[in-house]
Amino acid sequence: MVYLSETPTLSTACGTVSRSSSAQVNILAPGDSNPQFLLKEYHGTLEEEQDPGIPILTVDFLSLAGAIPVTLQVVTEVDKFTISNNGEFSAKVKLDYDEAPHNYSVAISISDGVNSDNAVVEVQVTDVNDNSPVFTSSSVTKSVPEDAEVGSNVTAVPATDKDSNFNKEVRYSLRGGEGRFSVDPVSGMVSVAGALDRETKASYNLLVVAEDQGRPSRSATASLLVQVSDINDNVPKFSKAEYQHEVLETESAGTSLLTLSAVDPDEEANGRITYSILQQSPSSDPAVFELDPSSGTLRLAQPLDYSEDKVYSLTVQASDGGTPSLVGNSSVVVKVKDVNNNPPEFGKEIYNVAVSENLASGASILTLEVTDSDEGGFVGTLRILPESAPFSISSDWTIRVSNSTALDRETTERIVFQVEARETETPNHVVTADVNITLLDENDNSPKFTSSQYESKVFPNQTEGMLLVKVEAEDPDALVNGQIKYSIDFGNQNDYFSIDDNTGAITLTKLIPAESHSDNIV
């Protein structure tokens, strides 16, 4: 190679100025080409997946190209790269950055058939965002307890990206979940973001989105099914706070009365309900009722009797199978309905009454008490048997005198009769009671002598104290009313006589003069 130059001279009025220029002159020497690369190492970059044949770089070299042809060729990686004789270096195939290696050292050579030279082309394959993130699993199912605290982890849903640098950096986001869940944008860890309640919503279908940071970005999604597992957080609840039922007293033991119902929205054992009777009022042993633990059916366990207990109050409970068990309560009111199966009853089987004789008609003797253990009590009629008895029963159930003349103790000291109570609705329900009335004496009779005249003779000089005669009187009244006291009313007569006030014996108290013929004693 020879360089030539010439220097022209310019003259001016002011003097002479020197000027110069240069040019390169290549002097070719045929038969002595000796081709050479200008550099021993060339550097080029190639985006992955670029179409083959697009020049990566042009290799500079020296040769007598016009006189002696040269050949350039790839020595290594010949399956991937090629070079033209004018120095254009290109790829023969599409290269994938994600497949190692990322850099290629490609040996190239130049030769004129006699002489040759070598160089290396360092090719760096650069990444393009041609890969979307890929989740480890496209569908994930996880369970979380409904009492999980906010912030607690559910699961990580990781994704990877084969690209490099920003193209492989993945950021996560979440779709769905109603605000109950969140995802860490860097780690992909899904956590609880709000309170959960399995009974309100038992599962959530979430979509986890993984997006790389390339431009434009690429993304992928994975489905996450979060199943909310149950805890025993609900108390069984009866369908009613209080149940009411009526039952005939004649129903037999084993009769089903009603079925109680309670619900527990928890699942499996936590929602499995067992029924029981906690308390019965009034209490009894054995209990009057039984409750089926599984079905909640309430049955009679013992016969009923309206006359004994008309209303029962039960406290019932529903227990779930959780640990610990939760219990809900309710009450059952059972009203026993009467069946008219009981006759009326008098307050006494026998009434013993003592009253004064000579009571006026309408006078009260006694008031009867009639009961009926059936509902409504006694509704019916009362009457006296026999009807000839001198008494009647008024509307207030009082026995009164209907014939006062019959109440004469001296004629009848005791009056016995019956009272009858008969139900109107059930006439065959009849009951009687005995009434014994004792008449108490009144001093309503005067004493009467057994004879209207008594006679006796007295002789002169008769001994004093001699019994002359004994008078006798009767009084049908009783006790003191019938006790008689005797006395003599002498008037103006001499007191020749005396009488025993208890026995009525008249005796001579002093001698009677001979001239006295007789004395009448009153």
Protein Blocks (a to p, Z undefined) as FASTA:
>chain_A
ZZdddddddddfkbccddddddddddddehilopadfbfbdcddddehiaehiafbdcdd
dddfklmccddddfbhklmgccdfkopacdfbdcdfklccfbdcddddddehlaccdddd
ddddddddfbccddfbfbdcddddfkbcehiafbdcddddfbghjllpccdddeehiopa
ccdfklopacdfbdcdfklombdcdddddddfbdcddddddddddddddddfbccddfbf
bdcddddfkbcehiafbdcddddfbghjllpccdddfbdcddddddfbdcdfklopacdf
bdcdfklpmbdcdddddddfbdcddddddddddddddddfbccddfbfbdcddddehiae
hiafbdcddddfbghiaadddddddfkbccdcdfkopacdfblklmcfklmmbdcddddd
ddfklmmlccddddddddddddfbccddfbfbdcddddehiaehiafbdcddddfbghjl
lpccddddekjaccfbccdfklopacdfbdcdfklmbdcdZZ
